[in-house]
Amino acid sequence: MTGDLETKIRHAPRSPGVYLMKDGSGEILYVGKARDLKARIRAYFARTDARAMIPFLVSRIRDMEFILTGTEKEALILENNLIKEHRPRYNVDFRDDKSYYNIRIDPSEPFPRFQLVRRPKKDGARHFGPYPSGAAAKETLRFLQTILPLRICRDRELKARRRPCLEYEIGRCAAPCVGRIGLSDYQRLVKDGIAFLEGRERALIGDLRARMNGAAEELRFEEAAVLRDRIAALEETLERQRIVSMTGRNRDVFGLCREEDLTQVALLFVRSGRMIGQKTFPLIRLRAETGEILSSLLMRYYDGVVDIPDEVVVPMALEDGMVLAEWLAEKKGRGVSLVSPKRGETLALVGIAGRNAENALKTARLAADRPEEALRLLVEKLKLRNLPRRIECFDISNVGGKHAVGSLVAFTAGVPAKEGYRRFRIRTVSGADDYAMMYEVLKRRYQKRENIPDLVIVDGGKGQLGVALAVLKDLGIEGVDVIGLAKERDDARQDVPNDTPGKGEDRVYLPGRKDPVYLSRWPVALFLLQRIRDEAHRFAVTYHRKVKGKADLQSLLDRIPGIGPARRKALLTFFGDVQRVRAASVEDLQQVEGIGAENACRIRMFLDTGQE
């Protein structure tokens, strides 16, 4: 331990805040929060912290930085932001790009409609979900459209239409576009739909029955018949739904399974006392305390969720549970309970979630341990011409076309072949054209026709698959299987009309086949493809960050008057990244070879003011 580090530890503040642990090159190894920074840091070096990762982490620490906050909750939020920005090696790396369907409706509109959306926004509308299965969400929407004839057309079509569409003719739309239903009657349908999605079906059925009887007494028999059929449909749906909780609360129930440094977390969605689905998170590989992993996952997950439930159920008490509950309540706008049950039905739900996590972990283990079976299944289910002994996967990483790079990872017999990994700087493409970038990378890899693989995987859908096929055709390479592996489409727009029912999973695109193939029934094969794709993505993103960091630093240093190539190189070598140069004091800058007091002051002045 260096003298500077010892001094920082000795004089660490006794207040809430965040600490950043760094290695000798300035890379951030770990970001943590504490109510008392000094007590937490001393626990690391006194070896009183029993976490398995601590010996590995402490042996690499060469520097430390503290950021003070006013409260422990502020430290929690700052820690989350810093982890997302720096992605330190010893923190939980939460990568979960999968987004689920929600049903959206905005009651403030004159004639609102139900829509399927991903990534709901705080736009004043009501959101119901999430629905882990795309098919379940669409089935719910179809049921609503069957019993409640609300419009399904877009706003533009609503304003432009002059006569009712086919949906009106078959009884699935009340045709507000041409005035066939009044505003008050339409809004009543909207309220009925919201009541159903909120889980108030019994109250809704009672209200519908009263309205049916009233219509019959007033001899409006056609309206009464419509209400009768609506009641019958709702009652049939209620009989099929499984009640898992008598409280009727909206809950997220987390379960966890751990084996050595592997942690699998599963989540059950319970809405209005009914289980509507579950999800499993990406497998976490980290030697950290179980409570720390779960706490970090909760923070990262709910940071991107709009519809936070009334209760979050976890399998163990968390050290920062009170602070997390306060933060969740602030995001939701009202109280949120964070509970760790000891008995009763809630504990039983945690047990169900835990069994889901255990099953997912076993599946991942089996997939990792059975590459031969995975390869055989790929041949069978994807109709490959060859057993894919050697697989190569490509990915592109860029931001708006800038600092664009490509990656190639190779797997032999189902395991990584690191000697076959390649990185590419995009040379011929300007602007954000991923197809052209993929074409360049593939052509550069295969134009010499060396060590041609059995299977080529491109990260993407039909477009990227078409590019790969075009490259092989242009180069005259035959007999190679090619597939595209794409995550389920991320619908940034608010509605998703006429979409094929999604499965909430990765899709495999094959040449000459219109619809994608799903491998969820063969998890061993699917896990292998996901592992290869994720490795290509990791390799590409890592290289992109390196290229961007160097470019940012070079661009910054190029603009400093009086600093030539030799001094720029010395600064780059000494500090490593632009953030550290920006943070350097005059005294720090003077330590760089060739940077005297005058140049150090010039650099510091430029960084502070943008001019000499």
N, C-alpha and C positions, 0 to 999 in steps of 0.2 A: 504494500500500500504506500503510495507517495505521500510526501509531507503535505502537499496541497489538499489531497483528499482527506487526510486525517484532520486537518484544520477545519475543513467544511463540515465533517461529521461532528467534531467537537463543538462547533458553533452553530449547529443546525437550530432553527427557530422552534420554539414551543408554541406552535399555533397551527390551525388547519391549513392545509395546502396540498400541493402536488410535488412529487420528487421525480426527477428524470435521471436514471442511471446510464452512464455512457462508457464505451470502451476507449481504447487508446486512440482510435481514429476519430472519435467524436460521435460515432454512431450510437443512437439511443437503443439500449438493450431492454429497458423496462420502464414503464410509467406506472406510478402508484399514487394513492391518496392516503391521507392520514388525518386524524383529529389532532394528533400531536406529532409533528414531523420528527422531532428529535428522538422521542421514544421509539417510533417506528424504525428509524434508521439505525439506532443503536442495537435494536433487536437483530438486525441482519448480521452485523459484524461481531456481536457477542455470541452468535450461534445459538440463540435462544428461540429462533424461528425454526419450527420443525418441518416446514414445507420442503418437499423433495428437490425442488429446483434451486434452492438457495445456494448450496455449495457450488453449483455450476455457474450461477449468476454472479456471486460475490467474487469468484476467482477471475472474472473478466472485467470488473468495474475499475475504471481508472479516473473517472470524474463524475461529479454529481451536481445537479442544478435544482434549486428550489423555487417554486412559485407559490406565494402566499395568497390565501383567499380569506374572505370574511367569515364564511361558514363552512361546515362539512358538506352541505349540499352543493355549494359552489365548487368545492373541490371535486365532488363526484362528477359534475357536468364538465369541468375542465379536463379531468382525467379522460373521460369518454372522448372529448374532442381531440386531445393529443394522441390517443391510441389510434383513432381513425386516420389522423394525418400521418403519423410516423410508422404505424404497424410494427411495434417493437417485437423482437424475436421471442421474448419471454412473457409477453402478454397473450391473452386469448385472441387468436386471429379469427374473427367472426366473419366468414364469407358465406352469405346466404342470399343469392340474387333472386331466388324464387319468390314470386309475388302471387298472391291468391286473389280470386275473384271476390268482390264485394258488390252488393246491389245498392245502387244510388238512386235517390229521388229528391228533388228540390221542391218542397211544398209551396215555396214563395212564388213559383211560376204560375201563370194562369191555368195552363193545361200541362202539368208535369207528366213525366213518364219514368218508368223503371228502366235502369240501364245497368249493364255489367261493366265494372271498372276494376282496374288494378291500381295499386298505389293511390288510395283515396286521398283527397286534399281537404284541408279545412276551408271550404268555400261556402259554408252556410247550409249545405245540403245534408240530408240524412243518409248515413251509410249503414248497411247491415251485412254482417259477415264477421270474419272472412270465411269463405267456403273453400276448404283445402282441395276439394275435387271440383274441377271445372264442370264436369257433368252434373254434379249435385246443384251447383249454382244455376246452371241453365235449366235444369228440371224445375227448380223452384220458380224461376222466372216464367217458364212456360205455364206452370200451374197458375200463377198470378194472372197471366194474360188470358187464361181460359175462363177464370171465374170473375175477373174484373176487367171489363173492356176498355182499358186505358190505351192511349195511342202508343205506337211503337216507332212512328216515323220521326225523322229529325225536325228541328225547328224550321229549317228552310222549306222542307216539304209541307209542313203544317201551314205555313203562310201562303205557299204558292198553290195549294190544291184547290180545285173548284168543284170537284165532285167526290163522293166517298170512294175509297179504294176497296180492294178485295177483302181486306181484313174486316171491314164493316159488313160486307155481304155475308161472311161466314160467322158473324156474331162475336168477333174478337176485338172490335174497336167501336166505340160509341160515336165516332166521326165528329169530334169537336171542330175539325177543320172547316166543316160546312154548316155548323150550328145545329147538328142533330141532337146535341145535349147541352144543357145550360151549365153555366159556371158552377153554381151551387151543387147541382147533382154530380158533376164531375169531381168536385172537391170531396164529396162524400165517398166516392169510390176510392180516391186517394187515401183518405183517412182509414177506410176499411183495409186497404193494402198495408198501410203502416202498422195497423193494429195486429195484422197477421204476422208480419215480420218481427214485431216486438214480442211475439209469443203470447199475445192476449187473445188467443183463438176462442176461448170459452166466452169471454165477454163479447167478442165479435159475433159469435153464433147467437147469443142471447139477443143482441141488438137486431140482427138480421131476422130472427124469428118474430120479434115484435113488429118489425116493419112489414114482414110477410102477412101477419095476421091483420094489420091495419089496412094493407092493400086489398086483402080479400074482403074485409068488411065493407070497403068502399067500392066493391065490384071491379077492382082493377086486377082481373084474374091473370092477365099476361105478365104483369109486373110481379105478382105473387108467385107465379110459376118460376120466373127467373130467380127470385130470392130462394125459393125452395131448393132448386138445383144447386145454388151456391152453398147453401147450408149442408146439403148432402155431400158435396165435394170436400168441404172443410172437415166434416165429421169423419169421412173415410181417411183423410190425411192424418188426422189426430190419432186414429187407431193404429196406424203404421209406425208412428214415431215412438221412439224409446225414451222413457223418462229415466234419467240416471240420478236426478237430484230432486228432492221434494221442496227445496227452498225456492226454485225457480230463478235463481240468480244467474247472471252472466259471469262465467269463470274461465280463466285459462289455468289449466292444471299441468304442471311440469313433472316429468319423471326422469330419472337419471340412472345410467348404468356405467360402471367404470371398471376397466381392467388395465392395471399398470398405468402407463401414460396415455391411454386411450379413454376418452370420455364421450359417451353418446347421450344426447338429450332429446326427449320426445315431448310433445305438447298436445294436450287434448283441448279442443274447443267445446265448451259447454255453454249453450245459449238458451235462456229461459228454461233451465232444467233439463235440456236435451243435448245429447252429444251430437254435434253436427259434423265432426271429423277430427283428424289428427295430422300432425306433421312431425317429421324428424329433422333435426338440424344436421348440418355437415359434421362429420366426425372431427373431434378436437384432439390433437396430438400435443400434449403439453404436460410437463411435470410440475403441476401447480396444485394448490389445495383445492379440494372439490368445491367448497363454498365460494372461493374466489372465482373459479371458472363459472359457476352458475350465476353469481352476482354480475360478472362482466357480461355474460350472455344476455341476461335480462336487460341490462342497460342498453346494450347495442341493439337488441331486438325492438324494444319499445320506443327507442329513439326514432324509428321509422314507421311506427304504427299510429294511425289516427284514432281508431276505435278501440280504446283501452277498456277492458271489462271492469266490473265492479270489484272483482276479487281475483287476485293472482295467488295460486296455491303452489308452494314449492315443497320439496321433500325434506328440507332441513332448515333450521333457523340460520339466518345470514347475519354476519357481524354488522353489516351496514343496512340491515333490513328497514329500520325506521327512516333512514335518509332516503332509501329507494322508494318507500311508500309515499313519502312527502313529495318526491320528484314526480312520481306517477300521478298523484293527485293534482299537482300543478299542471301537468300536461292534459289531464282529462277535464279539469275544471271543477271537479268535486272529489270527495273522498274515495280512495282506493285501498282495499285491505290487502296486505301481503301476509299470508298465513302459512304456517307449517303445522298441519294437523297431527294430533296424537291418537285420535280414535274416530269412529263413526264413518259416515258415507264419504266424507271428504278424503279421509285416509284411504278408503277403498279406491277412489278415483286416482289418487297418487300411485297406488299399486298398479292400476291398469296402465297408466302412463309409463311407469317403470318397466313393465313387461314389454311395452312397445319399444322402449329404448333398448332393452336387452336383446330383443329380436333383431333390431336394426344393427346392433353391434355384431351379433353373431353372423348376420348376412355379410357385413363388411369383412369380417374375419375370414369367412369361408371363401369369399370372392378373392381375397388377397392370397389365400393359401392354395387355390385351385386354378392356376392359370391355364393348364391343359384343357380342363373342362370348359373354361370360358372361351378359349380359342375354337374348340369344337362347336360350341353353341353358336358362335358368330358365323361360322361357315354354314351351319344348318339354317339358322333363322334369317340371315341376311342373304342367303343364296350366293355366297362367295365362290369364286372359281378355285381359290387356293387356300390351304391352311395358312393363316397369317402369322408365320413364324417371325417375320420382321415387320413391324408396324411403324410408320412415320406419321406424325401429326403436326399440323401447321396452325399458327395463330398470328394475328396482326394486332399491334398495339399502337395507338396514336390518339391525340386529342385535337380534333378539328384539322387533321392532316399534318400537324406539326410533330416533329421529332418521331416520325413514323419508323417502326421497326417490325421485323418479323421473327418468328421463332420456329425451330424445328426440334422436336424431341423424338427419340427412337426407342422402341421397346423390342427386345428379342425374347421370344418364348414367354411373353407376358410380363417381363421385368425390365426396368429401365436399362438402357445401354448408353451410359453417359458419354462414351467416346463418339457417339453418333449425333450428339446435340450440336445445333448450329444457330448462330444469330446473324441477322441480316439488317443492315441499314438500307432503307428504301432510297433508291437513287434516281429513278426515272419518273416518279409520280409526284405531282404537286397538287395540293388540295386534298380534301377528304374523300378519296375514292378507294374504298377497301377492296373492291374487286380488282382494280388495276394493281394495287399493292400485292394482293395474293398472287396474281399472275406473275408479277416480277419475281417474287420469292420462289415460287414453284419452278419457274423456268431456270433460274440461277442454280437451283438444287439439282435438277435432272438433265440439264443440257449436256453434261459430260457422260451421262448414262453409267454412272458408277454406283455399285451396291444398291440396285433398284429394290425397293421393298415389295412385300407381297400385298400390303394394304396401305393406302394413303387415306388419312382422315383430315378433313378441313373443319375448322371451328366455324360453323355457320350452316345456313340452310341451302335452298335450291340454287341461289345465286353463286355462292362459293363453290358448291359442288360442280356447277357448270363451268366455272373458271378452271378448276382442277382437271376436268375432262378435256377442256380445250387445250390446256398446256400439253398434256400427254399426247393428244392427237397431233398438235403442231410439231412435237418433237419425234413423232413416229414411234412412241413407246406403247407396246401392246401387252395384254395379259396381266395388267395390274388392277386390282380391285380398288375402287374409290367410294368413299361415303362421306356425307356431311353430318355432323353432330351439332344440333342446335338446342339451346334451352327453349322452353315454351315461350311463345311470342309475347313480348312485353308491350302491351297495348297502351301506348302513351295517350291515345285519344280516349275520350270519355265512354264511348260505346263500342261494342264489338258485334256488329250485326253479321248474320249468316256465317258465323265461324264454325268450323268443325269442332265438336265437343272435345275440349282439352282434357288431358290426363294429368296435368300438373307435373310433368316430367320431361326429360330430354327426349328429343325426337331424332330418329335416324333417317336420313334422306338417301335414297338409292337411285342410281342412274336408270332412266326409263320408267320410273314409278312415280305416279302423281302424288299419292298420299304417303306420309312418313310412316315408319315402323316404330312401334313401341316395344321395349324389351323389359317392361316391369315384371312380367311373368318369369323372366330368366335373369334374376338379379346378379348372378355371377358374371354373366356377359356384360350387362349394363354397367356394373361397377368398374369393370376393366376399362371400358370405353371412357367412362367419366374420369377415371384416374389418369388416363393418358391425356385427355383433353385438358383437365385441370393442371397437369404438369406443363403442358404447352403454354397455357395461359399464364401460369406463374413465371415461367422462363421469359415470356415476352414482356410482361409487365415489369419485371425486375430490370431487364435491359432498357426498356423505355425510360424508367425513372433515372437510370444511370446516364443515359444520353441527354435527357432533359436537364438533369442537374448540372452536367458539364457545360451544356449550352447556355444555361442561365448564368452560370459563373463566368464563362468566357465573355458573354454579352455584357455583363456588368463590368468586368475588368477592362474590356476593350474601350469603354467610354471614359475611363479615368485618365486625365491628362498626365503625361510624364511617366506612365507605367507601360514599359515595352514588353515584348514576348518573354524575355528571360525572367523578369520580375513577376509577370502573370503566372508563369509556370511555377515559380517558387511559392507564390501565394496558394495556388491550386494544390501543390504537394503538401504544404504545411497545414492548411485548414480543411481541405477535402470537399467542402460544399459551400454554396452561396450563403446559406443561413449562418454558418460559423464566421464567414468573412463579415457579413453584415453586423454580427454581434460583437466582433472583435474590438477591443479598446485600442487606443494609440499604443499603449505599452505592449499589448499582444502583437500588434502589427510590426513593431520594431524587432520582435524576436525572429522574424522571417529574414533569411539571408538576402542581403541586397536591399532591404527596406530600412532606411535610416529614419531618424526623427522627422526630417522634413517630408519625406514621402509618406510616412505613417500619418502625419497630420493632414497631408493632401488627400489621402485615401479616406480618412475619417470624415473630413469636410465634405467630400463628394458624396459619401454614403448618407450623410445627414441632410444635405441640402440639394444634392443633384448637380452641384457645380463646384468648381475648384475654389 
